[in-house]
Amino acid sequence: MKKIQCDVLVIGGGPAGGVSAVTAKMNYPHKEILVVREHEVQLVPCAIPYVFGETLGCSEKDVASCAMAEEMGIATLVGKVKNVDTQKKIAYLNEDEIHFDKLIFATGSTPFVHASLEHALDLEGVFTISKNKDFIDKLDAYAKDKEEIVVVGSGFIGVEVAVEFATKGKNVTVIGGSKHILENAFDGELGNVAEEHMEKVGVTYIGEDRVVEVIDKNGDNVVNAVKLKSGKIIDTQIVILATGYKPNTTLAQNAGVSLGHYQGIWVDEYMRTANHDIFAVGDCSARRDFITKEPSKVMLASTSSAEGRVAGSSLYGIHYLKGFSGTIAIFSTMIQEIAFSSAGVTQAQAKRAGIDVVVGSFSGVNRHPATIPDAQEQFVKLVAMRNGGQIIGGQIIGGKETGEMINLIGMIIESHFDIYKVMSMQVATQPKLTAAPTSYPVVMAAHIIAQKIHKGV
């Protein structure tokens, strides 16, 4: 048995673990940082859907770089930690003992499959969207000569996977169980637009119905159909269960670390567990919504990275006051050449939470004048609290610039800006890059909300 000594042990090599390690080394350069990851090759999780289409075409183009960590002198071991003794501060890796001073759990998440469909995982042709390269390669190879694909789940991963397969000529059906796609991120009028563009590339969407059974008609352990709640049978050669993810917390739970809502590891504002030498970051940690303060299931690499920076700088004392309190659901995706972005709560979510809101929407063009060659229509919707005008949500449809515009709205939400601050916001505009300064869409949407509040609408 070999004894390995380090100051900070990070278990997990995804975005949260990687950022934690780099931040720890930046703040404590004389400390020995060790990252243990389960797989030799790490994929960029958010780009996995693009492996299956023309965008990337193979998993080798989705490999995450470890160059920064290596250049900084951060050590890495590949293997699976079997057990952790938090009192003795020992982690057991194969036959080796890793002795540490501080520990960060960054064990991520694993695909969630509803209990009613777990039986299907034993059938050939049924897959989840795992973050494991070997597993993704297996799905990609299996799909090469198949034509009929059913995707269960209408969230971002399900939609992106479906669109990528459709662009390669596959017959793809998405079964979402909701009225429109991306329901947790967009209100109905935007979700409908996204659905229309998804269907333009050949994807069929079945909403307000759900899969209740995955079928092997021939008894040969190979999937060939799904049954819906309505009784409808849809023939297929592949079923992809894109039904979300759950925190990977078995290791932490076995070590006696307390879990919070949705089985995430309980942490305080600085990502510390009850034992302040033990931290948890990323999808394995428990989260709460920034607006409603309710437990949150949102799992984002951006949030995980922010948590990694908090943990990495707080290992040996609080260096900085934590800059955020809660998870902002902030997303972007593209269907064909149209981008869809969302931040904060939707109008529908606000209503369900009992928040009295006013919305403002503005349609325009993302260039000025509109005759600029790559000009596209642009739509912005803001959601603000009636009392005080604080902006708590925003949604955008437009060109690629929406990916950064939604980050602006995310910062507005996080900074507790109200519509009146946004109305006087100074922005850089340029004909080939942005909408006109006279009608910048975020500012105009705020103006519309102000008018509604003034009129008592």
RODO-868126 format. One record per residue (C-alpha): residue in one letter; z, y, x. Coordinates in steps of 0.5 Angstrom, whole numbers, plus 500, padded with zeros to 3 digits. Each point is the difference from the previous one (the first is absolute). Layout:
N
AZYX
...
***
This chain:
457
M500500500
K498507503
K504506498
I496506499
Q503507501
C498507496
D503506498
V496500493
L497494497
V495502495
I498493495
G493502498
G493503503
G497503494
P500508499
A507500498
G502496506
G495503505
V502507498
S508499501
A499497507
V495506502
T505505497
A506497503
K497500507
M498507499
N507502498
Y504495505
P495499506
H505496504
K502495495
E496493500
I496499494
L498493498
V495499494
V500493497
R494499496
E497493496
H493501502
E496501506
V495504496
Q502505495
L496503495
V500507497
P502498493
C497506496
A493498503
I500493498
P496500494
Y494503504
V500494505
F496496494
G495505499
E495504504
T505506502
L503495505
G497494499
C505496504
S508500502
E498501507
K499507499
D506501496
V505498506
A506505501
S500503507
C507499504
A497504506
M505506499
A506495500
E498497506
E499506503
M507502499
G503494503
I502497493
A500492501
T497496495
L502492498
V496496495
G504495496
K504500494
V507501500
K504495497
N507503499
V504506502
D507500501
T502508499
Q507499502
K498497507
K494504500
I496494502
A493498497
Y497493500
L493500502
N497493501
E505497506
D502507502
E505505499
I499507499
H506504501
F500507498
D504507499
K496502494
L495497495
I495502495
F497495495
A493502499
T498493497
G495503494
S498497494
T497494498
P495499494
F503500493
V498495495
H503499493
A503494499
S495498494
L495499505
E503498507
H497493498
A494502501
L501501508
D499493501
L493500498
E494501504
G497507499
V506503498
F502506505
T505506501
I499506504
S504498506
K501504506
N499494504
K493500504
D499493500
F501500492
I495506499
D495496505
K501494495
L499504494
D494503503
A497494502
Y501496494
A496506496
K494500504
D496495496
K504501493
E497505495
E506500494
I506504502
V506502495
V505505503
V507500496
G503507501
S497507499
G504504505
F497503506
I499493504
G497496495
V495506498
E498501507
V499492502
A496500493
V496506502
E498497507
F499493498
A495503494
T496504505
K498493504
G497498493
K506496498
N502499492
V507503500
T504501494
V507504500
I505498495
G505505500
G505499494
S500508499
K495505496
H497503506
I500498508
L505504505
E505501494
N506501504
A496506504
F496503495
D500503493
G495497495
E494505501
L500499507
G501492500
N494500495
V496504505
A502495506
E498494495
E493503499
H499500507
M503493501
E495497495
K494504503
V500496506
G500493496
V508499499
T502498493
Y507502497
I504497495
G506504498
E505499495
D500493501
R503495506
V499494503
V505494498
E497494503
V496499506
I496493498
D497494504
K496497495
N497495504
G507497503
D498501507
N505505502
V494505500
V501507496
N494501495
A503504494
V505505498
K503500493
L502507497
K506501495
S494501495
G498493501
K493502503
I498496506
I497503506
D496495505
T501502507
Q500497507
I505504503
V506503497
I504506504
L507502498
A500507502
T507501496
G504504505
Y505498505
K507499501
P505502505
N501495506
T507499501
T502493500
L502501508
A505506498
Q503497494
N501493504
A504505505
G504503495
V497506499
S501503493
L493501496
G499506495
H495500494
Y494496500
Q503496505
G499505506
I505501505
W505505498
V500506505
D503507500
E496507501
Y499498507
M498493499
R506497502
T503494497
A508500499
N500498507
H498506504
D497496506
I495496495
F494504497
A495498495
V493504499
G494499496
D498495495
C506496501
S505506498
A502502493
R497507498
R501505494
D495504497
F500508503
I499503493
T504495495
K505497505
E499493497
P499494504
S493500503
K495494501
V495505504
M498497507
L496504504
A499501508
S501507499
T507499498
S501495504
S498504506
A504506498
E506495499
G499497507
R500507503
V507501497
A503494502
G497500507
S503507501
S507498497
L502494504
Y505503504
G502506496
I496505495
H496504504
Y496503494
L502501492
K496495497
G494504497
F498496494
S505497494
G496495496
T493497500
I494504498
A495496497
I494502503
F493497501
S493500501
T494496499
M492500500
I495497495
Q493501502
E500507503
I506503495
A507500502
F506500496
S507502502
S506501497
A507502502
G507501496
V501498493
T494500495
Q500503493
A502493497
Q505498505
A504507499
K499499492
R504493501
A505503504
G502506495
I497505505
D497506496
V494502504
V494505499
V493498503
G495504503
S493497502
F494503503
S493498501
G495503505
V496498507
N503498506
R495505504
H498507499
P495502498
A498494496
T494499503
I503498507
P496493501
D506495500
A504504494
Q503496495
E504501493
Q508501501
F505499495
V507501501
K506499496
L507503501
V507498496
A505505500
M507500497
R500505494
N507503502
G499503507
G493498501
Q501495506
I494496502
I502492499
G493497500
G493501502
Q493496499
I493501503
I493498499
G495502505
G497499507
K504498506
E503506501
T505498494
G504495505
E502506504
M501505494
I505495497
N504500506
L501508498
I502498493
G505495503
M503505505
I500505494
I504495496
E505498506
S501507501
H502502493
F494505499
D499503493
I494502497
Y501507502
K501499508
V493496499
M497505496
S501505506
M498495505
Q496502506
V494495502
A495499505
T493499496
Q493499503
P494499497
K498493503
L507498499
T504502494
A499503493
A500508499
P506504502
T499503493
S501494497
Y504495504
P501494496
V508499501
V501508499
M496500494
A504494497
A506504501
H498506497
I498496494
I507497499
A503507501
Q496503494
K502494496
I507501501
H499507499
K497499493
G505495499
V495494499
***
